[in-house]
Amino acid sequence: ALVEAGGILCEFNSSVEMDKVEISSNKSTKSGGGILVSSSSLVMNNSKVVFNSSSEMHGGGILCGLSGEVDLKNSLICGNSADSAGGIYISQNTSFNIENVTISHNSGSVNSDELTIQDGHFNARNSIIWYAYGDPPRVTGTSFLSCTYSDIKGGEGESWFGTGCIDLDPQFSNPYYKGFDLLWPNYPEPEG
């Protein structure tokens, strides 16, 4: 049996597609405060996972494990909290891909505010991973992380910090109230 999910539970080889949804203010007593994906696939576009929490374990926003697959595009993961990986927790041979996604202002009380990858695969393209409170992405075990054309705080010098990546403050307009518009008049947009 799986641990309890707060908002949405995708398991038993299910396939879920969502567009233009907001998953917010959910609470889990275990893992996956907003979404828990296990042995299933999730495709989510133009959506928000905000202000969810996991009180005892991992993935305040999203937890994906047991060979799950997640594809996120044009979405926001912010204001979530957990013991570990306030934003996203990836484990157990999971594949997680993001494009045009902002992951920021999540909090983990033990470690990794935005993202923890433990024995999983994570690919980011044209995205922002900007931790406001603590640690950069945490990568452990036999994990694979690849980022291109993204802005990742603390990423410079890491092997996964790929083509077109930058480590520059995106200057969000008002992140504490979900204001993630960029204030930079000339924000660098690498080709890609």
Residue frames relative to the residue before (quaternion, step in Angstrom):
aa qw qx qy qz dx dy dz
A 1.0000 0.0000 0.0000 0.0000 0.00 0.00 0.00
L 0.4318 -0.7074 0.5057 0.2393 3.55 -1.12 0.69
V 0.5665 -0.5557 0.4710 0.3852 3.48 -1.31 0.28
E 0.6476 -0.5668 0.3722 0.3476 3.53 -1.21 0.54
A 0.2365 -0.7435 0.6097 0.1397 3.57 -1.07 0.81
G 0.4698 -0.7056 0.4562 0.2707 3.57 -1.04 0.70
G 0.8153 0.2238 -0.1006 0.5244 3.59 0.80 -0.99
I 0.8151 -0.0424 0.0996 0.5692 3.57 0.37 -1.27
L 0.1307 -0.7751 0.6165 0.0454 3.56 -0.98 0.95
C 0.0435 -0.7717 0.6343 -0.0112 3.58 -0.73 1.15
E 0.2437 0.7748 -0.5504 0.1933 3.60 -0.45 1.17
F 0.7685 0.3738 -0.2790 0.4380 3.56 -1.40 0.01
N 0.6842 -0.5334 0.2710 0.4170 3.55 0.83 1.14
S 0.3235 0.7400 -0.5251 0.2683 3.59 0.99 0.74
S 0.2216 -0.7399 0.6192 0.1415 3.54 -1.30 0.39
V 0.0258 -0.8256 0.5609 -0.0562 3.57 -0.52 1.23
E 0.0581 -0.7701 0.6347 0.0285 3.56 -1.04 0.86
M 0.0142 -0.7960 0.6043 -0.0316 3.56 -0.91 1.00
D 0.0176 -0.7802 0.6252 -0.0021 3.55 -1.12 0.72
K 0.8572 0.0505 -0.0743 0.5071 3.55 -0.98 0.95
V 0.4439 0.6543 -0.4918 0.3646 3.57 0.76 1.09
E 0.2015 -0.7356 0.6271 0.1584 3.55 -1.28 0.41
I 0.1181 -0.7653 0.6319 0.0321 3.53 -0.76 1.14
S 0.1962 0.8213 -0.5003 0.1914 3.54 -0.20 1.26
S 0.8645 0.2013 -0.1529 0.4344 3.48 -1.41 0.54
N 0.4025 0.6797 -0.5022 0.3518 3.57 1.04 0.82
K 0.1632 -0.7818 0.5956 0.0860 3.57 -1.20 0.54
S 0.1168 -0.7677 0.6277 0.0556 3.52 -1.03 0.90
T 0.3940 -0.7032 0.5320 0.2592 3.57 -1.02 0.72
K 0.7246 0.3414 -0.2245 0.5550 3.60 1.28 -0.11
S 0.7716 -0.2937 0.2595 0.5011 3.61 -0.32 -1.28
G 0.7838 0.3399 -0.2444 0.4586 3.54 -1.30 0.38
G 0.0535 -0.8539 0.5176 0.0113 3.57 0.64 1.11
G 0.7570 0.3165 -0.1840 0.5412 3.59 0.95 -0.84
I 0.7942 -0.0591 0.1096 0.5948 3.56 0.75 -1.14
L 0.0665 -0.7533 0.6518 0.0568 3.56 -1.11 0.75
V 0.0639 -0.7890 0.6110 -0.0078 3.58 -0.72 1.14
S 0.0859 0.7959 -0.5897 0.1071 3.58 -0.72 1.10
S 0.8389 -0.0655 -0.0001 0.5403 3.58 -0.71 1.12
S 0.6357 0.4837 -0.3182 0.5105 3.57 1.08 0.75
S 0.3526 -0.7209 0.5425 0.2482 3.57 -1.28 0.01
L 0.1006 -0.7760 0.6222 0.0221 3.52 -1.14 0.82
V 0.0493 -0.7448 0.6651 0.0212 3.55 -0.97 0.95
M 0.0450 0.8079 -0.5818 0.0826 3.57 -0.67 1.13
N 0.0343 -0.8072 0.5883 -0.0352 3.57 -0.81 1.09
N 0.8643 0.1151 -0.0721 0.4842 3.55 -1.26 0.60
S 0.5217 0.6606 -0.3683 0.3947 3.56 1.01 0.82
K 0.2873 -0.7365 0.5858 0.1786 3.55 -1.37 0.17
V 0.0835 -0.7289 0.6772 0.0562 3.54 -1.14 0.82
V 0.1740 0.8318 -0.4865 0.2027 3.55 -0.02 1.34
F 0.8787 0.1080 -0.0963 0.4550 3.54 -1.23 0.74
N 0.3934 0.6712 -0.5139 0.3614 3.57 0.98 0.94
S 0.1155 -0.8110 0.5684 0.0761 3.60 -1.18 0.36
S 0.1854 -0.7214 0.6587 0.1062 3.48 -1.34 0.60
S 0.3095 -0.8324 0.4308 0.1603 3.56 -0.29 1.24
E 0.8025 0.3150 -0.1672 0.4784 3.63 0.99 -0.61
M 0.8416 0.2164 -0.0742 0.4893 3.60 0.96 -0.67
H 0.8185 -0.3020 0.2598 0.4139 3.56 -0.88 -1.07
G 0.8459 0.2896 -0.1672 0.4155 3.50 -1.38 0.35
G 0.0823 -0.8213 0.5643 0.0154 3.56 0.34 1.22
G 0.7239 0.3757 -0.2222 0.5343 3.58 1.04 -0.77
I 0.7920 -0.1167 0.1421 0.5821 3.56 0.60 -1.22
L 0.0680 -0.7383 0.6683 0.0611 3.55 -1.14 0.77
C 0.0050 -0.7873 0.6162 -0.0202 3.57 -0.88 0.96
G 0.1597 0.8004 -0.5587 0.1472 3.58 -0.70 1.10
L 0.7802 0.3577 -0.2617 0.4414 3.53 -1.41 -0.06
S 0.7177 -0.4815 0.2370 0.4437 3.57 0.72 1.19
G 0.3028 0.7524 -0.5255 0.2572 3.59 1.04 0.70
E 0.2272 -0.7523 0.6018 0.1420 3.55 -1.32 0.33
V 0.0038 -0.7950 0.6057 -0.0314 3.56 -0.85 1.02
D 0.0319 -0.7578 0.6516 0.0120 3.54 -1.09 0.88
L 0.0348 -0.7971 0.6023 -0.0253 3.58 -0.65 1.18
K 0.0211 0.7821 -0.6225 0.0168 3.56 -1.02 0.83
N 0.8648 0.0671 -0.0587 0.4941 3.53 -1.19 0.74
S 0.5108 0.6542 -0.3945 0.3943 3.56 0.92 0.92
L 0.3243 -0.7315 0.5770 0.1633 3.54 -1.38 0.32
I 0.0588 -0.7564 0.6513 0.0142 3.58 -0.96 0.99
C 0.3024 0.7733 -0.5068 0.2317 3.62 -0.24 1.19
G 0.8200 0.3077 -0.2124 0.4334 3.52 -1.33 0.43
N 0.4867 0.6533 -0.4370 0.3813 3.61 1.23 0.35
S 0.1114 -0.8084 0.5749 0.0596 3.60 -1.17 0.46
A 0.0911 0.7619 -0.6360 0.0820 3.55 -1.27 0.65
D 0.6545 -0.4541 0.3936 0.4588 3.57 -1.28 0.03
S 0.7935 0.0454 0.0166 0.6066 3.57 0.90 -0.98
A 0.8407 0.0715 -0.0946 0.5283 3.56 -0.91 0.96
G 0.1422 -0.8223 0.5490 0.0465 3.54 0.27 1.25
G 0.7234 0.4226 -0.2439 0.4885 3.59 1.02 -0.73
I 0.7996 -0.1443 0.1710 0.5573 3.57 0.36 -1.29
Y 0.0855 -0.7613 0.6416 0.0387 3.56 -1.06 0.88
I 0.0742 -0.8018 0.5926 -0.0213 3.56 -0.72 1.17
S 0.1484 0.8064 -0.5600 0.1188 3.60 -0.78 0.98
Q 0.8428 0.2964 -0.1673 0.4169 3.51 -1.44 0.02
N 0.7428 -0.4631 0.2281 0.4263 3.54 0.54 1.29
T 0.3283 0.7540 -0.4885 0.2916 3.54 1.01 0.90
S 0.2503 -0.7327 0.6127 0.1585 3.55 -1.20 0.61
F 0.0229 0.8048 -0.5871 0.0838 3.59 -0.65 1.15
N 0.0052 -0.8168 0.5742 -0.0550 3.59 -0.60 1.16
I 0.0417 -0.7942 0.6061 0.0136 3.57 -0.98 0.87
E 0.0177 0.7669 -0.6415 0.0056 3.54 -1.21 0.65
N 0.8287 0.0170 -0.0842 0.5531 3.56 -0.80 1.10
V 0.4369 0.6690 -0.4592 0.3881 3.56 0.94 0.98
T 0.1918 -0.7477 0.6224 0.1291 3.56 -1.13 0.73
I 0.0512 -0.7612 0.6464 -0.0103 3.55 -0.88 1.10
S 0.3081 0.7615 -0.5079 0.2592 3.58 -0.34 1.20
H 0.8455 0.2249 -0.1717 0.4528 3.52 -1.37 0.45
N 0.3862 0.6416 -0.5348 0.3915 3.53 1.00 1.00
S 0.1856 -0.8062 0.5497 0.1160 3.61 -1.12 0.37
G 0.1164 -0.7586 0.6394 0.0461 3.51 -1.10 0.91
S 0.3812 -0.7674 0.4634 0.2257 3.58 -0.57 1.09
V 0.7180 0.3972 -0.2520 0.5131 3.63 1.11 -0.56
N 0.7628 -0.2535 0.1709 0.5698 3.59 0.84 -0.95
S 0.8595 0.2111 -0.1627 0.4361 3.51 -1.42 0.37
D 0.2333 -0.8094 0.5303 0.0962 3.52 -0.19 1.31
E 0.8065 0.3332 -0.1546 0.4633 3.57 0.71 -1.07
L 0.8403 -0.0439 0.1411 0.5217 3.57 0.69 -1.11
T 0.0134 0.7560 -0.6545 0.0044 3.57 -1.02 0.92
I 0.0874 -0.7756 0.6247 0.0247 3.55 -0.92 0.99
Q 0.0418 0.7906 -0.6051 0.0846 3.57 -0.56 1.19
D 0.8254 -0.1435 0.0330 0.5451 3.56 -0.26 1.32
G 0.5880 0.5379 -0.3944 0.4576 3.56 0.86 1.02
H 0.4201 -0.6785 0.5464 0.2542 3.54 -1.36 0.05
F 0.0072 -0.8021 0.5952 -0.0483 3.56 -0.83 1.07
N 0.0255 -0.7856 0.6180 -0.0161 3.56 -0.88 1.02
A 0.0545 -0.7928 0.6070 0.0049 3.57 -0.90 0.98
R 0.0183 0.7737 -0.6326 0.0282 3.56 -1.06 0.84
N 0.8518 0.0025 -0.0389 0.5224 3.57 -0.96 0.94
S 0.5070 0.6488 -0.4096 0.3927 3.58 0.93 0.89
I 0.3116 -0.7134 0.5904 0.2129 3.55 -1.35 0.21
I 0.0074 -0.7469 0.6648 -0.0126 3.56 -0.90 1.03
W 0.1381 0.8218 -0.5241 0.1757 3.53 -0.06 1.31
Y 0.1700 -0.8068 0.5605 0.0782 3.55 -0.26 1.25
A 0.3020 -0.7817 0.5265 0.1432 3.51 -0.85 1.00
Y 0.7888 0.3945 -0.1591 0.4437 3.56 1.06 -0.73
G 0.8661 0.0134 0.0489 0.4972 3.62 0.89 -0.67
D 0.8916 -0.0396 0.0681 0.4459 3.49 -0.81 -1.16
P 0.4943 -0.6022 0.5265 0.3403 3.57 -1.28 0.46
P 0.7392 -0.3682 0.2626 0.4991 3.65 -1.20 0.03
R 0.2704 -0.7594 0.5780 0.1268 3.55 -1.00 0.94
V 0.0486 -0.8049 0.5906 -0.0308 3.57 -0.68 1.16
T 0.0735 0.8076 -0.5778 0.0917 3.59 -0.66 1.14
G 0.7738 0.3580 -0.2549 0.4562 3.56 -1.33 0.19
T 0.7175 -0.3901 0.3306 0.4730 3.54 -1.12 -0.73
S 0.2148 0.8119 -0.5056 0.1974 3.55 0.76 1.08
F 0.1909 -0.7450 0.6276 0.1213 3.52 -1.28 0.49
L 0.0039 -0.7929 0.6074 -0.0479 3.56 -0.80 1.05
S 0.0479 0.7893 -0.6083 0.0687 3.56 -0.85 1.01
C 0.0110 0.8025 -0.5945 0.0483 3.58 -0.78 1.05
T 0.0135 0.7807 -0.6243 0.0252 3.57 -0.97 0.91
Y 0.8599 0.0780 -0.0802 0.4981 3.55 -1.20 0.71
S 0.5191 0.6269 -0.4067 0.4149 3.57 0.99 0.89
D 0.3565 -0.6922 0.5835 0.2309 3.56 -1.31 0.38
I 0.0835 0.8205 -0.5511 0.1264 3.57 -0.33 1.28
K 0.3616 -0.7411 0.5277 0.2041 3.55 -0.56 1.18
G 0.8297 0.1805 -0.1691 0.5005 3.54 -0.87 1.04
G 0.5214 0.6827 -0.3916 0.3297 3.59 1.25 0.11
E 0.5446 0.6480 -0.4053 0.3451 3.57 1.11 -0.62
G 0.7793 0.2949 -0.2524 0.4920 3.55 -0.89 1.02
E 0.5864 0.5625 -0.3754 0.4458 3.59 1.24 -0.23
S 0.5991 -0.5990 0.3959 0.3544 3.61 -1.10 0.68
W 0.6937 0.4800 -0.2702 0.4642 3.60 1.11 -0.61
F 0.5243 0.6224 -0.4026 0.4192 3.61 1.30 -0.15
G 0.0515 -0.8927 0.4471 -0.0226 3.55 0.25 1.35
T 0.8381 -0.2157 0.1830 0.4664 3.48 -1.39 -0.40
G 0.8562 0.1580 -0.1348 0.4730 3.54 -0.94 0.97
C 0.4887 0.6650 -0.4447 0.3480 3.62 1.21 0.10
I 0.1059 -0.7697 0.6269 0.0582 3.54 -1.23 0.64
D 0.2215 -0.7301 0.6284 0.1514 3.54 -1.33 0.36
L 0.3603 0.7158 -0.5016 0.3261 3.58 0.45 1.30
D 0.5615 -0.6153 0.4373 0.3388 3.57 -0.95 0.90
P 0.3501 -0.7691 0.4945 0.2037 3.61 -0.61 1.09
Q 0.2984 -0.7967 0.4803 0.2136 3.60 1.31 -0.13
F 0.0411 -0.8204 0.5691 -0.0374 3.56 0.52 1.24
S 0.5732 -0.6274 0.4058 0.3363 3.59 -1.04 0.76
N 0.7692 -0.2058 0.1646 0.5822 3.62 0.84 -0.95
P 0.1193 -0.8677 0.4775 0.0697 3.59 0.50 1.19
Y 0.6249 0.5590 -0.3590 0.4100 3.61 1.06 -0.51
Y 0.7406 0.2887 -0.2041 0.5714 3.56 1.28 -0.19
K 0.6167 -0.5863 0.3092 0.4246 3.56 1.11 0.87
G 0.4421 0.6754 -0.4737 0.3522 3.60 1.12 0.59
F 0.0989 0.8361 -0.5290 0.1064 3.57 0.16 1.28
D 0.2956 0.7039 -0.5687 0.3063 3.56 1.09 0.68
L 0.4149 -0.7122 0.5098 0.2465 3.57 -1.07 0.72
L 0.3534 -0.7587 0.5165 0.1809 3.56 -0.91 0.97
W 0.5075 0.6516 -0.4262 0.3690 3.58 1.22 -0.31
P 0.3738 -0.7281 0.5149 0.2550 3.61 -0.72 0.94
N 0.7934 0.1975 -0.0964 0.5677 3.61 1.10 -0.64
Y 0.0198 0.8266 -0.5604 0.0490 3.59 0.80 1.03
P 0.4592 -0.7074 0.4536 0.2882 3.60 -0.71 1.02
E 0.0413 -0.7791 0.6255 -0.0051 3.54 -0.75 1.06
P 0.2562 -0.7951 0.5299 0.1459 3.58 -0.12 1.28
E 0.5846 -0.5569 0.4438 0.3888 3.53 -1.18 0.51
G 0.4662 0.6555 -0.4951 0.3285 3.57 -0.97 0.74
